[in-house]
């Protein structure tokens, strides 16, 4: 008996070889074409498609900030936030947890030295920033009076007896220049 191992090939004829080579090229090409059709199928813009309706076009070209974005009128009178609102929105990020050495709200020991410096120094540091604290706690939209009121609230929670600053009266709207009145159309 012979110990020789005889291997048999699945391809026995030239016709089978040609079919195997063609299948090796065509199967990946067909798979790629099917994937491309699957991916681009929802973007057809031919007849019967909603892609060219006025609503669809308006949806695609609308400004990014059209929804859920409120622009502020710079000439409108500013509505001041309460000290609690400012604290929750801006100050609590650091002062609630004591981040970067910020004294916690109500911690009399941490606030003692700061309160001893006086209200004016505390307010100045809060408005202009000090060490790790950015000016106005990192919220440039805050008015100085809002920052001063939250400083009083935080210091008083730690034992200070600062008086809350008074809110200045709103400024009267400026009169229109005489040149603008002459240029306005008559009614």
C-alpha positions as CSV (number, residue, x, y, z in Angstrom):
1,X,0.0,0.0,0.0
2,X,1.0,3.4,-0.7
3,X,1.3,6.1,2.1
4,X,1.1,8.9,-0.5
5,X,-1.6,11.4,0.2
6,X,-3.7,12.3,-2.8
7,X,-5.3,15.7,-2.7
8,X,-8.1,16.4,-5.0
9,X,-9.0,19.9,-6.3
10,X,-12.6,21.2,-6.5
11,X,-11.7,22.6,-9.9
12,X,-11.2,19.8,-12.4
13,X,-11.8,21.4,-15.8
14,X,-10.9,24.7,-17.5
15,X,-14.6,25.6,-17.5
16,X,-14.8,25.4,-13.7
17,X,-11.6,27.5,-13.4
18,X,-13.2,30.3,-15.6
19,X,-16.4,30.2,-13.6
20,X,-14.5,30.4,-10.2
21,X,-12.4,33.4,-11.4
22,X,-15.5,35.2,-12.7
23,X,-17.4,34.5,-9.5
24,X,-14.4,35.8,-7.5
25,X,-14.7,39.2,-9.3
26,X,-18.4,39.5,-9.8
27,X,-19.6,38.6,-6.2
28,X,-17.7,41.5,-4.5
29,X,-18.8,43.9,-7.3
30,X,-22.5,42.9,-6.9
31,X,-22.2,43.3,-3.1
32,X,-20.7,46.8,-3.4
33,X,-23.4,47.9,-5.9
34,X,-26.1,46.6,-3.6
35,X,-24.6,48.4,-0.6
36,X,-24.4,51.7,-2.6
37,X,-28.0,51.4,-3.7
38,X,-29.1,50.7,-0.1
39,X,-27.2,53.7,1.3
40,X,-28.4,56.2,-1.4
41,X,-31.9,54.9,-1.7
42,X,-33.5,57.5,0.6
43,X,-31.9,60.4,-1.3
44,X,-33.7,60.0,-4.6
45,X,-35.1,63.2,-6.0
46,X,-36.9,62.0,-9.0
47,X,-40.6,62.1,-9.8
48,X,-42.8,61.0,-6.8
49,X,-40.2,62.2,-4.3
50,X,-40.9,64.8,-1.6
51,X,-37.4,66.2,-1.9
52,X,-38.3,69.1,-4.1
53,X,-41.5,70.3,-2.3
54,X,-41.4,73.8,-0.9
55,X,-41.6,72.5,2.6
56,X,-38.6,70.2,2.2
57,X,-36.5,72.9,0.6
58,X,-37.4,75.3,3.4
59,X,-36.4,72.7,6.0
60,X,-33.0,72.3,4.3
61,X,-32.2,76.0,3.9
62,X,-33.6,77.4,7.2
63,X,-31.0,79.0,9.4
64,X,-29.4,76.9,12.0
65,X,-30.5,79.1,14.9
66,X,-34.1,79.3,13.8
67,X,-35.4,77.0,16.5
68,X,-34.9,77.3,20.2
69,X,-32.7,80.4,19.9
70,X,-33.8,83.7,21.4
71,X,-32.0,86.8,20.3
72,X,-31.8,89.5,22.8
73,X,-32.7,93.1,21.9
74,X,-29.8,95.1,23.0
75,X,-31.9,98.3,23.3
76,X,-34.5,96.6,25.5
77,X,-34.2,97.2,29.3
78,X,-32.3,94.5,31.0
79,X,-34.2,92.3,33.4
80,X,-32.0,91.6,36.4
81,X,-31.9,88.1,37.8
82,X,-32.2,87.5,41.5
83,X,-29.2,86.6,43.6
84,X,-30.5,83.0,43.9
85,X,-30.9,82.7,40.1
86,X,-27.4,84.0,39.5
87,X,-25.9,81.7,42.1
88,X,-27.7,78.6,40.7
89,X,-26.8,79.5,37.1
90,X,-23.2,80.6,37.5
91,X,-21.7,80.5,41.0
92,X,-22.9,77.1,42.1
93,X,-20.7,75.3,39.6
94,X,-17.7,76.1,41.8
95,X,-19.0,77.4,45.1
96,X,-21.4,74.4,45.8
97,X,-18.5,71.9,45.7
98,X,-15.5,74.2,46.7
99,X,-13.8,73.7,43.3
100,X,-10.3,75.3,43.1
101,X,-10.4,76.7,46.6
102,X,-13.8,78.5,46.2
103,X,-15.4,78.9,49.6
104,X,-18.6,76.9,49.8
105,X,-21.9,78.6,50.4
106,X,-22.6,78.9,54.1
107,X,-19.1,77.8,55.2
108,X,-18.4,80.5,57.8
109,X,-14.8,79.3,58.4
110,X,-13.9,79.6,54.7
111,X,-15.6,83.0,54.3
112,X,-14.3,84.6,57.6
113,X,-11.1,86.0,56.1
114,X,-12.9,87.1,53.0
115,X,-15.7,88.9,54.9
116,X,-13.0,90.7,57.0
117,X,-11.7,92.2,53.7
118,X,-15.0,94.0,53.4
119,X,-17.8,94.2,50.9
120,X,-16.1,96.5,48.4
121,X,-13.1,94.1,48.1
122,X,-15.4,91.0,47.8
123,X,-17.5,92.7,45.1
124,X,-14.4,93.9,43.2
125,X,-12.9,90.3,43.2
126,X,-16.2,88.9,42.0
127,X,-16.6,91.4,39.2
128,X,-12.9,91.5,38.0
129,X,-12.0,87.9,38.9
130,X,-9.4,86.6,41.3
131,X,-7.0,83.6,41.0
132,X,-9.0,80.7,39.5
133,X,-12.3,82.6,39.4
134,X,-12.9,84.4,36.1
135,X,-14.5,87.8,36.0
136,X,-18.2,87.7,36.9
137,X,-17.8,83.9,37.5
138,X,-17.3,83.4,33.8
139,X,-20.7,84.9,32.7
140,X,-20.0,88.2,30.9
141,X,-23.8,88.7,30.5
142,X,-24.2,89.5,34.2
143,X,-24.6,93.1,35.2
144,X,-22.3,94.4,38.0
145,X,-25.3,94.8,40.3
146,X,-26.3,91.1,39.8
147,X,-22.8,90.1,40.8
148,X,-22.8,92.4,43.8
149,X,-26.2,91.0,45.0
150,X,-25.0,87.4,44.8
151,X,-21.8,88.4,46.7
152,X,-24.0,89.8,49.5
153,X,-26.2,86.7,49.5
154,X,-23.2,84.3,49.7
155,X,-21.4,86.4,52.3
156,X,-24.5,86.8,54.5
157,X,-25.1,83.0,54.3
158,X,-21.7,82.7,56.0
159,X,-22.4,85.2,58.7
160,X,-21.7,88.6,57.2
161,X,-24.2,91.5,57.7
162,X,-23.8,93.2,54.3
163,X,-26.7,95.3,53.0
164,X,-27.9,94.3,49.6
165,X,-27.1,96.9,47.0
166,X,-29.9,98.9,45.6
167,X,-30.9,98.4,42.0
168,X,-30.4,101.6,40.0
169,X,-33.4,103.1,38.3
170,X,-33.7,102.0,34.6
171,X,-32.3,104.6,32.2
172,X,-34.9,106.5,30.2
173,X,-34.8,105.7,26.5
174,X,-32.7,108.2,24.5
175,X,-34.5,110.8,22.4
176,X,-34.3,110.3,18.7
177,X,-31.9,112.8,17.0
178,X,-33.7,115.7,15.2
179,X,-32.3,114.5,11.9
180,X,-34.1,111.2,12.2
181,X,-37.5,112.9,12.8
182,X,-37.1,114.9,9.7
183,X,-36.3,111.9,7.6
184,X,-39.3,109.9,8.9
185,X,-42.2,109.7,6.5
186,X,-45.3,111.7,7.4
187,X,-48.4,109.7,8.5
